[in-house]
Amino acid sequence: MLTIRGAVTTFIDETTEYAGDLFFEAGVVAEPDARGAAHQHDEVIDASGCVVTPGLVNAHHHLMQTAFRTLPGTRGVPMATWLPTMAAAYAEVGIDAELAFTAARAGLAEGLLSGVTTIADHHLNWGTAGVEASVEIASATAAAAAELGARIVFVRGSARDDAELAAASAEAIVGALVAGAPQGISTDGMLQVAVGPAGVHSDSPETFALLGEVAAKYGLRRRTQANEQVDVVIALEKYGKRPIDLLEEWGWLAPDVTVAHLCAVTPDEIARLAAAGVTGTHAPACDLPMGWGIAPVAALREAGVTLGLGTSGGGSNDAGHLLADARLAMQVAPLVGPALPAREVLGMATKGSALGLGRPELGSLTLGDAADACVWDVSGVADAAVADPVAGLLWASPGRRPKHVIVAGRVVVRDYRLVTADEQTITTALESLLTARRKHSAR
């Protein structure tokens, strides 16, 4: 049994907090033993002066883009400019399993060090990969997560891929990573597979249909992106309809679907999303700095749409720091509607994201939930005179990092350092690989 003792408060979920000790056993939140204390040889984490929260759940990332941050010509530009610029950068370096592993390991490590215990990786870039090579890329990404002790949801995405190839690849990835697992979730809950076209701007009705068939066959979640800048423009030009109309026609407005971004949605579209049971993901630190829009979070939530929070990838959001993005979500909310309370946004970054993944055991700390937690020190000067320590997690100390992080009852970050790997080794490996490949490409 792992005991977290002495916290200022524990954020159980959006509506519940707890002042006592927290107990983890066999990878889940447990009752204390009969003595009301930890066993003699069990570990105790001293959380004095700290707030405990569930592990954060990043509902929308593109881990490959960790290798392509702050590239010239990619900051604050229209999406129609950004997409080909990024494509050229991918082509220069080459997309393969080695890069997938090295970039994912850096992105996952960054996530753990900032309190993210689960990442949904919407992988869209495959180079010239056929089915076998795509399985190697997916396996490499999963291996990076396993090495670090992070949970990952690998989304077999598509961006202008051949529809039949994308479907065959998705089926092969399921067979390689989670064969026979219900809902595409490994027995230990550390790995999950989903499918996800990039959006109606890039993928055909056939791609949506065939990936939907794979999802139905294996019980996978479906994910896509809609209503960012270029998505609306291309949908209108190509089909004469808006993205939400097309998703509805193509059978992608349903309770097993999560739609990221949702910037330019109308009141009617919000009502239809809610009626269909679709979940959404807000990605303010991608969309706002790039000028691609702001999701009307309050209106979506009021209509009954469950919303999670995501960082998106390093090509548009150069950081994988979900708590910082939660702070930004609060700051920009009044531009498009009512202000958002800190607990609601923290709830989006935990339980809201988890529900969009079909993982109700994640993102909260009730009995039987997954033993994923962060211990945040709030005793320093950045938190001096903070009246509400939970709200202060978001409002005070931008860039705050957790002191300790636990995943499935295992400590993976202790005293602000990775337990499972060396941070500098991870950094050097990615930078060395990129340098070597760019030199080779320039010859």
Phi, psi and omega per residue, in radians:
M1 nan 2.277 3.046
L2 -1.758 2.232 -3.107
T3 -1.994 2.287 3.001
I4 -1.848 2.012 -2.927
R5 -2.087 2.444 2.911
G6 1.480 0.282 -3.104
A7 -1.146 2.633 3.022
V8 -1.014 -0.812 3.025
T9 -2.847 2.732 3.057
T10 -2.037 2.146 3.095
F11 -1.423 1.774 -3.116
I12 -1.296 -0.890 3.031
D13 -2.774 -2.993 -3.026
E14 -1.011 -0.473 -3.067
T15 -1.991 -0.035 -3.008
T16 -2.325 2.341 3.022
E17 -2.280 2.834 -2.964
Y18 -2.513 2.394 -3.060
A19 -1.763 -0.111 -3.065
G20 -1.652 -2.984 3.128
D21 -1.290 2.745 -3.121
L22 -2.089 2.382 -3.045
F23 -2.141 2.329 3.082
F24 -2.099 2.344 3.071
E25 -2.617 2.395 3.134
A26 0.957 0.617 3.043
G27 1.402 0.151 3.141
V28 -2.366 2.898 3.046
V29 -1.234 2.229 -2.993
A30 -2.162 2.855 2.965
E31 -1.257 2.645 2.991
P32 -1.137 2.766 3.115
D33 -1.246 3.118 -3.012
A34 -1.046 -0.449 -3.137
R35 -1.472 -0.109 -3.118
G36 1.277 0.353 -3.112
A37 -2.560 2.939 3.114
A38 -1.267 2.652 3.038
H39 -1.128 2.810 -3.007
Q40 -0.971 -0.680 -3.034
H41 -1.780 0.134 3.116
D42 -1.404 2.764 -3.118
E43 -1.460 2.449 3.059
V44 -2.119 2.209 3.054
I45 -1.751 2.139 3.117
D46 -1.407 1.967 -3.112
A47 -1.868 0.446 3.104
S48 -1.025 2.360 -3.136
G49 1.271 0.263 -3.060
C50 -2.171 2.729 2.943
V51 -1.861 2.376 3.104
V52 -1.842 2.361 3.061
T53 -2.282 2.866 2.923
P54 -1.054 2.763 2.990
G55 -1.050 2.449 3.121
L56 -1.257 2.603 -3.109
V57 -2.112 1.909 3.128
N58 -1.478 1.822 -2.983
A59 -1.421 -0.089 -3.107
H60 -2.758 1.850 3.111
H61 -2.381 2.780 2.925
H62 -2.199 1.568 -2.968
L63 -1.063 -0.569 3.123
M64 -0.984 -0.579 -3.093
Q65 -1.229 -0.123 3.034
T66 -1.021 -0.432 3.126
A67 -1.486 0.031 -3.010
F68 -2.407 0.968 -3.074
R69 -1.706 2.534 3.102
T70 0.919 0.604 3.096
L71 -1.183 2.482 3.077
P72 -0.972 2.392 3.117
G73 1.457 0.135 -3.109
T74 -2.047 0.053 -3.089
R75 -1.846 2.169 3.048
G76 1.105 0.605 -3.128
V77 -1.990 2.767 3.066
P78 -1.010 2.625 -3.123
M79 -1.074 -0.550 3.122
A80 -1.127 -0.426 3.046
T81 -1.522 -0.706 -3.078
W82 -1.098 -0.773 -3.044
L83 -1.025 -0.901 3.127
P84 -1.211 -0.494 3.085
T85 -1.139 -0.770 3.092
M86 -1.151 -0.692 3.136
A87 -1.051 -0.692 3.111
A88 -1.142 -0.654 3.112
A89 -1.152 -0.702 3.094
Y90 -1.086 -0.769 -3.097
A91 -1.123 -0.637 -3.139
E92 -1.092 -0.711 -3.065
V93 -1.540 -0.654 -3.098
G94 1.612 2.214 -3.123
I95 -1.702 2.086 3.094
D96 -2.703 -3.085 -3.055
A97 -1.134 -0.639 -3.137
E98 -1.088 -0.811 3.105
L99 -1.164 -0.682 3.137
A100 -1.020 -0.798 -3.140
F101 -1.130 -0.821 -3.023
T102 -1.206 -0.729 3.116
A103 -1.234 -0.743 3.138
A104 -1.113 -0.695 3.138
R105 -1.077 -0.710 3.093
A106 -1.151 -0.775 -3.135
G107 -1.158 -0.687 3.116
L108 -1.198 -0.689 3.090
A109 -1.105 -0.758 3.081
E110 -1.024 -0.733 3.124
G111 -1.074 -0.877 -3.140
L112 -1.027 -0.742 -3.123
L113 -1.178 -0.285 3.075
S114 -1.920 0.237 3.000
G115 1.679 0.119 -3.129
V116 -1.589 2.032 -3.106
T117 -1.740 -0.306 3.099
T118 -2.341 2.312 3.085
I119 -2.203 2.283 2.962
A120 -1.625 1.953 -3.078
D121 -1.731 1.774 3.122
H122 -1.459 1.608 -3.041
H123 -1.508 2.066 -3.027
L124 -2.005 -0.253 -2.946
N125 -1.966 2.042 -3.002
W126 -2.108 -0.023 -3.072
G127 1.077 -2.303 3.099
T128 -1.790 0.410 -3.018
A129 -1.110 2.301 2.914
G130 -1.495 -2.905 -3.076
V131 -1.065 -0.843 -3.090
E132 -1.080 -0.780 -3.131
A133 -1.171 -0.583 3.110
S134 -1.175 -0.617 3.064
V135 -1.137 -0.673 3.107
E136 -1.105 -0.709 3.110
I137 -1.115 -0.826 3.139
A138 -1.100 -0.738 -3.126
S139 -1.137 -0.656 3.122
A140 -1.140 -0.707 3.110
T141 -1.126 -0.767 3.107
A142 -1.111 -0.628 3.131
A143 -1.151 -0.641 3.100
A144 -1.089 -0.738 3.120
A145 -1.148 -0.730 -3.137
A146 -1.107 -0.692 3.139
E147 -1.064 -0.690 -3.064
L148 -1.538 -0.296 -3.091
G149 1.458 0.459 3.114
A150 -1.737 2.664 2.984
R151 -1.482 2.499 3.121
I152 -2.429 2.491 2.972
V153 -1.969 1.912 -3.142
F154 -1.567 2.046 -3.117
V155 -1.754 1.987 3.088
R156 -1.296 1.663 -3.104
G157 -1.554 3.065 3.117
S158 -2.563 2.397 3.035
A159 -2.438 1.617 -3.075
R160 1.191 0.339 3.080
D161 -1.245 2.714 2.968
D162 -1.051 2.295 -3.014
A163 -1.072 -0.784 -3.110
E164 -1.198 -0.640 3.081
L165 -1.125 -0.756 -3.140
A166 -1.056 -0.760 -3.125
A167 -1.173 -0.755 3.118
A168 -1.110 -0.688 3.098
S169 -1.105 -0.796 3.139
A170 -1.035 -0.738 -3.132
E171 -1.158 -0.677 3.130
A172 -1.191 -0.636 3.112
I173 -1.139 -0.729 3.066
V174 -1.021 -0.806 -3.131
G175 -1.094 -0.602 -3.097
A176 -1.410 -0.615 -2.985
L177 -1.769 -0.678 -3.021
V178 -2.420 0.722 -3.091
A179 -0.936 2.207 3.081
G180 1.352 -0.038 -3.107
A181 -1.429 2.233 3.112
P182 -1.049 2.418 3.140
Q183 1.025 0.340 3.095
G184 1.138 0.481 -3.108
I185 -2.000 2.214 -3.136
S186 -1.056 2.758 -3.063
T187 -1.073 -0.515 3.108
D188 -1.567 -0.005 3.086
G189 1.312 0.140 -3.076
M190 -1.523 -0.331 -3.063
L191 -2.361 2.363 3.132
Q192 -2.430 2.572 3.088
V193 -2.064 2.424 3.073
A194 -2.426 3.059 3.095
V195 -2.181 2.695 -3.083
G196 -2.983 1.738 2.960
P197 -1.023 2.601 -3.133
A198 -1.080 -0.630 -3.139
G199 2.789 2.992 -3.117
V200 -1.172 -0.299 3.117
H201 -1.261 -0.380 -3.058
S202 -2.129 -0.412 -3.012
D203 -2.047 2.531 -3.026
S204 -1.431 2.869 3.025
P205 -0.972 -0.593 -3.141
E206 -1.151 -0.686 3.121
T207 -1.107 -0.802 3.094
F208 -1.035 -0.733 -3.095
A209 -1.162 -0.830 -3.068
L210 -1.227 -0.691 3.056
L211 -1.170 -0.585 3.052
G212 -1.103 -0.640 3.104
E213 -1.151 -0.705 3.083
V214 -1.094 -0.750 3.129
A215 -1.061 -0.767 -3.133
A216 -1.146 -0.667 -3.108
K217 -1.131 -0.651 -3.050
Y218 -1.930 0.062 3.128
G219 1.244 0.538 -3.087
L220 -1.473 2.680 2.962
R221 -1.276 2.652 3.070
R222 -1.991 2.456 -3.097
R223 -2.446 2.540 3.051
T224 -2.713 -3.101 -3.139
Q225 -2.170 2.534 -3.137
A226 -2.682 2.599 2.942
N227 1.217 0.403 2.792
E228 -1.380 3.001 -3.010
Q229 -0.754 -1.108 -3.021
V230 -1.261 -0.465 -3.093
D231 -1.064 -0.805 -3.131
V232 -1.184 -0.774 -3.096
V233 -1.082 -0.845 -3.096
I234 -1.191 -0.681 3.118
A235 -1.039 -0.756 3.129
L236 -1.176 -0.722 -3.126
E237 -1.184 -0.732 -3.008
K238 -1.480 -0.657 -3.029
Y239 -2.074 -0.206 -3.074
G240 1.249 0.351 -3.112
K241 -2.448 2.811 3.108
R242 -1.483 2.778 -3.064
P243 -0.975 -0.727 -3.115
I244 -1.128 -0.639 3.065
D245 -1.046 -0.773 -3.111
L246 -1.187 -0.745 3.107
L247 -1.041 -0.660 3.106
E248 -1.147 -0.788 3.131
E249 -1.095 -0.627 -3.051
W250 -1.559 0.135 3.062
G251 1.379 0.415 -3.090
W252 -1.974 0.478 2.876
L253 -2.030 1.714 -3.039
A254 -2.784 2.866 -3.084
P255 -1.100 -0.341 3.136
D256 -1.583 0.132 -3.076
V257 -1.897 2.358 2.970
T258 -2.047 2.308 -3.121
V259 -2.002 2.140 3.129
A260 -1.524 2.623 3.011
H261 1.525 -1.299 3.070
L262 0.890 0.813 -3.084
C263 -1.295 -1.033 -3.014
A264 -1.721 1.167 3.123
V265 -1.807 2.439 3.138
T266 -1.536 2.862 3.073
P267 -0.968 -0.688 3.113
D268 -1.121 -0.731 3.131
E269 -1.152 -0.666 3.090
I270 -1.053 -0.768 3.140
A271 -1.100 -0.683 -3.140
R272 -1.222 -0.674 3.068
L273 -1.063 -0.776 -3.131
A274 -1.132 -0.763 -3.113
A275 -1.111 -0.571 -3.124
A276 -1.410 -0.201 -3.120
G277 1.376 0.287 3.106
V278 -1.175 2.473 2.978
T279 -1.755 2.802 -3.083
G280 -2.295 2.873 3.075
T281 -2.281 2.177 3.094
H282 -1.575 2.325 3.137
A283 -2.311 1.199 -2.989
P284 -1.149 -0.567 -3.075
A285 -1.405 -0.094 2.915
C286 -1.612 -0.966 -2.956
D287 -1.272 -0.705 -3.045
L288 -1.208 -0.915 -3.112
P289 -1.115 -0.496 -3.133
M290 -1.458 -0.176 -3.126
G291 1.345 0.445 -3.059
W292 -1.652 -0.036 3.078
G293 2.232 3.044 3.085
I294 -2.379 2.182 3.099
A295 -1.190 2.362 3.089
P296 -1.368 1.353 -2.964
V297 -1.032 -0.836 -3.098
A298 -1.044 -0.745 -3.136
A299 -1.152 -0.705 3.111
L300 -1.118 -0.788 3.129
R301 -1.143 -0.722 3.142
E302 -1.086 -0.589 3.122
A303 -1.304 -0.240 3.122
G304 1.844 0.190 3.098
V305 -1.429 2.133 3.054
T306 -1.277 2.194 -3.087
L307 -2.053 2.396 2.955
G308 -1.873 -3.048 -3.117
L309 -2.277 2.430 3.100
G310 -2.441 2.754 3.118
T311 -1.545 -0.385 -2.840
S312 1.069 -2.948 -2.954
G313 -1.669 3.031 -3.086
G314 -1.180 -0.247 3.106
G315 -1.299 -0.362 3.130
S316 -2.142 -0.503 3.054
N317 -2.187 1.866 -2.967
D318 -1.276 -0.036 3.114
A319 -2.129 2.636 3.046
G320 -1.894 0.636 -3.003
H321 -1.745 1.656 -3.011
L322 -1.171 -0.615 3.140
L323 -1.139 -0.660 3.065
A324 -1.107 -0.641 3.119
D325 -1.240 -0.544 3.041
A326 -1.105 -0.700 3.081
R327 -1.077 -0.773 3.119
L328 -1.100 -0.665 3.123
A329 -1.031 -0.691 3.084
M330 -1.182 -0.674 -3.079
Q331 -1.182 -0.656 -3.053
V332 -1.595 -0.243 -3.089
A333 -0.919 -0.753 -3.109
P334 -1.135 -0.202 3.083
L335 -1.283 -0.381 -3.078
V336 -2.249 0.196 -3.133
G337 2.859 -2.803 3.136
P338 -1.164 2.770 3.041
A339 -1.123 2.703 3.123
L340 -1.936 2.200 3.076
P341 -1.150 2.629 -3.096
A342 -1.019 -0.707 -3.099
R343 -1.146 -0.608 3.092
E344 -1.130 -0.749 -3.108
V345 -1.238 -0.676 3.043
L346 -1.103 -0.621 3.043
G347 -1.110 -0.654 3.061
M348 -1.100 -0.711 -3.089
A349 -1.307 -0.103 -3.137
T350 -2.147 -1.545 -3.046
K351 -1.165 -0.676 3.135
G352 -1.030 -0.808 3.097
S353 -1.098 -0.736 -3.100
A354 -1.096 -0.721 -3.141
L355 -1.132 -0.599 3.078
G356 -1.155 -0.385 3.073
L357 -1.584 -0.006 -3.058
G358 1.234 0.539 -3.053
R359 -2.168 1.285 -3.096
P360 -1.142 -0.255 3.125
E361 -1.397 -0.178 3.124
L362 -1.727 2.803 2.978
G363 1.413 0.155 3.060
S364 -2.672 2.953 -3.024
L365 -2.246 0.706 3.016
T366 -1.449 2.858 -3.128
L367 -0.947 2.310 3.130
G368 1.566 -0.221 3.083
D369 -1.234 2.856 3.098
A370 -1.073 2.501 -3.096
A371 -1.481 1.135 3.092
D372 -1.981 2.127 -3.052
A373 -2.658 2.748 3.040
C374 -2.171 2.455 3.083
V375 -1.969 1.994 -3.032
W376 -1.918 2.100 3.119
D377 -1.297 2.133 3.128
V378 -2.080 0.470 -3.066
S379 -1.706 -0.068 -3.061
G380 -1.510 -3.124 -3.053
V381 -1.144 -0.496 3.120
A382 -1.110 -0.384 3.132
D383 -1.895 0.174 3.122
A384 -1.071 2.313 3.096
A385 1.172 0.270 3.028
V386 -1.296 2.078 -3.062
A387 -1.314 -0.558 -3.082
D388 -2.130 1.783 -3.032
P389 -1.146 -0.480 3.103
V390 -1.261 -0.834 3.065
A391 -1.083 -0.603 3.134
G392 -1.126 -0.465 3.068
L393 -0.941 -0.690 -3.095
L394 -1.591 -0.770 -3.013
W395 -1.347 -0.678 -3.090
A396 -1.627 2.735 3.008
S397 0.960 1.178 3.031
P398 -0.974 2.400 -3.093
G399 1.457 0.204 3.129
R400 -0.948 2.435 3.054
R401 -2.108 2.578 -3.141
P402 -1.305 2.596 3.094
K403 -1.287 -0.755 3.133
H404 -2.338 2.578 3.072
V405 -2.340 2.326 -3.138
I406 -2.108 2.318 3.062
V407 -2.212 2.156 -3.128
A408 0.958 0.610 3.118
G409 1.421 0.066 -3.111
R410 -1.915 2.278 3.106
V411 -1.308 2.076 -3.130
V412 -1.948 -0.329 2.981
V413 -2.276 2.197 3.133
R414 -2.276 2.221 -3.131
D415 0.902 0.796 3.026
Y416 1.265 0.177 -3.118
R417 -2.180 2.519 3.067
L418 -1.079 2.386 3.055
V419 -1.550 -0.559 -2.945
T420 -1.603 -0.165 -3.111
A421 -2.835 2.947 3.098
D422 -1.704 2.135 -3.065
E423 -1.039 -0.762 -3.097
Q424 -1.157 -0.635 3.100
T425 -1.088 -0.735 3.120
I426 -1.093 -0.795 -3.129
T427 -1.094 -0.836 -3.111
T428 -1.104 -0.676 -3.128
A429 -1.081 -0.759 -3.133
L430 -1.193 -0.809 -3.095
E431 -1.144 -0.673 3.120
S432 -1.158 -0.722 3.128
L433 -1.102 -0.785 -3.136
L434 -1.130 -0.725 3.127
T435 -1.070 -0.808 -3.128
A436 -1.086 -0.740 -3.094
R437 -1.250 -0.645 3.120
R438 -1.215 -0.613 3.048
K439 -1.100 -0.737 -3.141
H440 -1.141 -0.704 3.140
S441 -1.160 -0.541 -3.093
A442 -1.353 -0.182 -3.108
R443 -1.221 nan nan
